[in-house]
Amino acid sequence: MYTTTLSSYRWYVFLALLLISGLPILNGCGDGQKVTMTHLPLIYKPTQTHFTLANGWTISLDKALISIEAVRFHELKEKSVSSVWQWLRPLSPIKLAWAHPGHYNSGLIKAECITAQKVDLIAKQATKLGIVQGYTGAYDSVTLTFGLLGAFVLEGEATKGTQRVPFKIDINLEEKELGGIHFTYTLTDQNKHLELQMDLPRWFALIDFKTFRKIPDNTYTIPDEDALIVLQQATLSAVMYTITPTQ
């Protein structure tokens, strides 16, 4: 895993150096592809608010918020790096640092979006999360960085036959980063934006709402310890997230 910091000022300096040097387009990997700077909007596509699970529970969501601090895109590790790209890296505004071991082992970060916001997952319209700044070329995976407190808030109602369970779920995370999200694409300057989607029905797939606990003086229920652990694990599961480029 790698962490990174980004400064808008460094981007301006970097682009100025490219223009001065006369290298607006650089040869990239050994396959002859060209590498250019790219600035792509990152869009969140809202999920469904009403769905029925395989276990018979029907979910109606009134609130679904997730705290996302950053989205980072890792290069395809199998690609060789040209001498030009090696020269370019020290000047790049994306600065790399080694993280402590024991986490997902990804390639170098070649693009990132610093968003730092709570995203409404059931908004009526798509949400612009920010601009992904980086380079064209082959990518391998994505890492999401969450806000630790109040990372995920879900409110709504679960029904099954005559059973009615209004619920409120607050998912806090011990792990701040989730790596390994599938993103094996080659970004080009023909891409218009990147789209993030989340499979909320899968969050609830293993949940039995009969185990939720009632809170005194409140109309809603909250997950028992086992259900909360399942939901925390779902939040940190890469298969719950999909990011795709559009043209």
N, C-alpha and C positions, 0 to 999 in steps of 0.2 A: 504494500500500500504506500502511496505517496501522498504527501500533503503539499499545498501550494498557497502562495499569496499572490495577489494581483493588484496592480496599480494602474489606473487610467493614464497617469503621467508617463509610465514606462511604455505603454502602447504607443503614445504619440512620438516619443523619442525613437522607438524601434522603427515605426513606419517612416520617420524622417530619415533614418539611416539607410533604409532600403531605397528611398528615392534618391538620396545623395549618391549612393553607391551604384545606382543604375541597375539594381537587381530587383525590380518589382515582381518578377516571377523567378522562382528558384527551382532547380532540379531537385527532386525529392529522393525517394528510395531507389534502390538499384534497378528497378524495373523500368526506369525512364519516365515515370510519372512526374508531373510538375506540382510543386507545393506553393500555395499562395495563402495569404491571410484570409480568414473568413469571419463574418459576423452574422450569425443566424439567430433569429428569434426563437426562444424556447417557449412552447405553448402547452398548457395543460388542458386536455380534453375531458370535460366533466363525465362522471360515471352515472349509472342509473340510480335512481332513488328508491325504486320499488322492485323487489325480486323475490322469487321463491327458491329455497334451497332443496337439495335432494333429500334432506331429513324431514321435509314437510313444513318447516318454519317459513313464514313469509315476512320479509323485512321491509319496513317503510322508514326511510331515513329523513330526519328533520334537520340534522346538522352533521357535517363531516369535515373536519379541519385537520390538516397536517402541517407541521412546521418544518420547512426545508431551508437550510442555510446556503447550500451550494450543490451544484451538479457538475461533475468532472468526467471528462472523456479521455480514455486511455488508448494509446496507439496499439496497433497490431504488433504483438511481440515478435512474430516470425519475420517481420520485414527487416532487411538490413538498412543501415543508415548511411547516407552518403557523407563525404567529407564536408560538403557545403552545409548540410543540416547540423553536423557536429559543430561547425563554426558558428552557426546561427543560434544554437541553444544558449550560450552565455549571454547573448544580447536580448533574448526573448523576455517579454514581460511576465511570462509564466515561469516562476522560479520553483525549482524542485528541491525537496528535502526528504531524507530517509525517515520513515516512521518506524516505531518499535516492531519487532517481529511478532508473528503469530496471527497475522491478519491475511486477508485475501491478497495474493501475489499478482499484481497487475503490471501492465506496461507503463511507460512514462506518460504523464499527462500532457496531451497536445491541445486541449481546449477546455474551457470552463465557463460556468455561469454562476456568479455570486448573486443570489436572490434574496436570502434572509427575510422570508415572509411566511405567514400562515396562509395556506392555500385552501380555498373553499372547493372541496371535491365534488360538490353537487350543485355548483353554480349553474345558472341557466345558460350562460355563455362560456366559451373558452377563456382561459385566463393566461395573459402573457406573463411568464415568470421572469423574463429578462433576456439578455443577449449573450449567446455563446460566442466567446472570442477564442480563436485558435487558428488551426491550419487545416487545409484540405488534405486528404489522404486516407489511408486505411486505418480503421479503428477496431478495437477489440472488445471493450466493455465500458461500463459507466459506474461511477461511485456517487451515491447520494450522501450528503451530510445533513443530519437532522438537528433540530433544537432538542436539547435533552429533556427539559421540563415541558409538559403539555404537548408532547410531540404529536399526539394523535388524539382527537376528541370525536366521539361518535355518539349521537343521540337519535332516538327514534322509538319504534315499537315493533315487537315481534309477535306474530299471531300464529296459532295452530289450532284449528277447530274452534273450540270455545275458550281456549287459553289466550290470554292477552298479557304481554309482558312489556311495559314501557321501560326503556333502559337508558342509562348514561354511562359511557365508558371513557375513562381517561387513561391513555397508554403512555407511560413514561419509559424511557429507554436507558439502559446502562451503556449500551454501545451507541456511539454517536454516528458511526459511519457504516454504510452498507455497500460493499463492493461486489463485483461480479454480475451486475445487471447486463443482460445480453445486448450487445450493440456491435455486431460484426457487419459494419457498413463502410463504404468508401464515400466520404464527403467530397463533393465537388462544388464549384462556384455556380452550379445549376440548381442546387438545393435552395428551397424557399424558406423553410423553417424546420424545426425539430418538434416532435409531438410526444408528450408524456401522457401515459394512461395508467390507471391503477385498477386492478381486478378486485373491487370491494366484496363481491359475493364470495370469493375464495377466503376472505378474512373470516367469514362466519361459518364456513363449511363444516367445521368440526365442533361447533358450539351447540350445546343443549341449553336453551334459555330457561328450562325448568330449574336449573341450578343457581340462577341469579338470586342475589340476596336483596330483600327489601330494606330500605333505609327509613328509620323512624321519622315521622313528620314530613316525608317526601312521597311523591307519587311514583317516582321512578325506582328501578332496581339497578344494582351494579354487579359485575361478574364476581363469581367466587374465585379463589386463588388459582385453581386449575384452569378455568376458562381464561383468566387474565394472562397466564403464562402462554397459553395457546395463541392468544391475540398478539402478545409481544413477539413471539416467534414468527408469526405471520408477517408482522411489520418489517422484520429483519430478514425476510425471505426474498431473494432476488426475483423469483418467478412471479411475484405479485406486481411487478412493474414492467412496463413496456415503453421503450423510447424508439421512435422511428423517424427518419428524415423524409421530407416530402419534396416533390419537384413541381 
